[in-house]
């Protein structure tokens, strides 16, 4: 059974960089069939896709966040990571990692991790 | 970006009764490959979203057959034939025809009367 688990600091100061890692177990991140992605959800609000990455390192990002986002992959550790720079309180959210295929986007999700931006 | 809208934004349903949620997109979700890239997710309280329906009308693995999806072009509907207590949560539609970005609807909160 595929499992995804987010990890990283739960509190980040304004203007600093948010860094999260998603560890994939029960399957290979190097599968040619899937991309891997990050989605976030501010408290009490809806879902926003942040970006996605292929095992080769190919990425695509939400244009609204592109200038601040970097997603990378480490196939040796079966992990992919998110960095979001220059954070503000508006970046406070539950951050989810998920798997996506062309016809089955976001079929497996991590449990999510709350990141609060506050001094 | 393609804008997704949903109606209603909240719905209170008696167990055993049907429920219906509408989703509209600002552009057609019909691709030249013949597929329509519209999806439905359910986020139960305290959980991540889960995929219910893909490509308008296909139930994902393990999804009960009381859930059905229909529609075409820009207008789509999710129906629950007989609502059960475990169906409470927020339902989101999402498009993937025009990337980036994936865009979600605002969500429809379903609870039990």
Interface residues (C-beta under 8 A of the other chain):
Chain A: X46 X47 X48 X49 X51 X60 X61 X62 X63 X64 X96 X98 X103 X104 X105 X106 X107 X109 X110 X111 X112
Chain B: X1 X35 X39 X41 X47 X48 X49 X50 X51 X54 X55 X60 X92 X94 X96 X99 X100 X101 X102 X103 X104 X105 X106 X107
